[in-house]
Each structure stands twice: as structure tokens, then as C-alpha cells.
Amino acid sequence: MGYFEDIQKAVRRIPFGKVATYGEIARGAGHPGTARQVAWALRDMTAIELPWQRVLGHGGRILLQGESGRHQRQLLEQEGIAFIGLRVDMKRHEFRFARAKRKE
């Protein structure tokens, strides 16, 4: 399985009502330290149905700008995800993956 497939699989594992950071997705996919690449990988997967809205920047920040960021927040709020200001309440909604082995 390749990097993009690993990322897709990890994103699909985030439960409804939970969120994960780009860094957590990288760790959960077995590629720790590749948070920036996760963002790049997701950008290229627009045709694939993934719960992309559940993936956030460090500390629960929505990193998308403008209408895309507002849409992401709306989708998260529809899942019952609470915000504190501009950030998701990570104490209530953060999803952590079990420790995955690093991919070679």
C-alpha cells in the first residue's frame, strides 16, 4: 500500500463527531513527521469520498481559507463538534490512533 492509500485509510478511521490533526493522521497512517505531506495528499484526493472535514491543523484550527473554511466548520458543527472561538474543542473531540508501526 502506498502513502496516499495509507492516508486515506487513516482519515476514514476518524469516527463521526471526532477530529484529528494532520500530524495525528500521519502517525496513524504509519508516517510520523509528515503532516505537511498529509495536507498535500488530501488536496489531491478531492474526487475520493473522505470525511476530509475531520482533519484539522495543530490545536484544532481550520486551515482552509474563505468559503472552504466556512464550509468545513459548518460540516463539523453538523456532526455536533463544538468550537471554542476559531478552534475545535480538542478536549472533547480529538481522536487519537493506536500506535502504528512506521512504514518502511
C-alpha positions in Angstrom: 0.0 0.0 0.0 1.3 3.5 -0.9 1.5 6.7 1.1 -1.8 8.1 -0.3 -3.7 4.9 0.4 -2.3 4.9 4.0 -3.6 8.4 4.5 -7.0 7.6 3.0 -7.3 4.6 5.3 -6.4 6.7 8.4 -8.9 9.5 7.5 -11.7 7.0 7.1 -11.0 5.7 10.6 -11.9 9.1 12.3 -15.3 8.5 13.9 -18.3 10.8 13.4 -18.1 13.6 15.9 -14.3 13.4 16.2 -11.4 15.2 14.6 -7.7 14.6 14.1 -4.8 16.8 13.2 -2.7 16.4 10.1 0.1 15.2 12.4 -2.1 12.6 14.0 -3.2 11.3 10.6 0.4 11.0 9.6 1.2 9.0 12.8 -2.0 6.9 12.5 -1.0 6.0 8.9 2.4 4.9 9.9 4.2 8.0 8.6 5.0 10.2 11.6 6.5 13.6 10.9 4.8 14.0 7.5 1.9 16.4 8.5 2.6 18.7 5.6 2.5 15.8 3.1 -0.9 14.8 4.6 -2.3 18.2 3.7 -0.9 17.8 0.2 -2.2 14.3 -0.2 -5.7 15.3 0.9 -5.7 18.2 -1.6 -5.2 15.7 -4.4 -8.0 13.4 -3.3 -10.9 15.7 -4.0 -12.7 13.0 -6.1 -12.5 10.4 -3.3 -15.2 10.4 -0.7 -13.4 11.0 2.6 -14.5 12.7 5.8 -11.9 15.4 5.0 -13.7 17.9 7.2 -12.5 16.0 10.3 -8.8 16.8 9.6 -7.5 20.0 11.2 -4.3 21.9 11.9 -2.5 21.8 15.1 -4.6 22.7 18.1 -7.9 22.2 16.2 -7.5 25.1 13.8 -9.3 25.0 10.4 -6.5 25.9 7.9 -8.7 26.3 4.9 -9.4 29.9 3.9 -12.6 31.7 2.9 -15.6 29.8 1.8 -13.8 26.5 2.1 -13.0 27.1 5.7 -16.6 28.2 6.5 -17.9 25.1 4.8 -15.6 22.8 6.8 -16.8 24.5 10.1 -20.4 24.0 9.0 -19.9 20.3 8.3 -18.1 19.9 11.7 -20.9 21.7 13.5 -23.5 19.4 11.8 -21.6 16.5 13.4 -22.0 18.1 16.8 -18.4 19.3 17.1 -18.1 22.2 19.4 -15.7 25.2 18.9 -14.0 27.5 21.3 -13.6 30.6 19.3 -11.9 29.6 16.0 -10.7 26.2 17.2 -12.4 22.8 17.8 -12.7 21.9 21.4 -10.0 19.2 21.2 -10.5 18.0 24.7 -14.0 16.8 23.7 -13.5 15.8 20.1 -9.9 14.8 19.4 -9.4 11.3 18.0 -6.1 9.5 18.6 -5.0 6.5 16.7 -3.4 3.5 18.4 0.3 3.5 17.9 1.1 2.3 14.3 4.3 0.9 13.1 6.3 3.2 10.9 6.1 2.3 7.2 9.4 1.5 5.5 
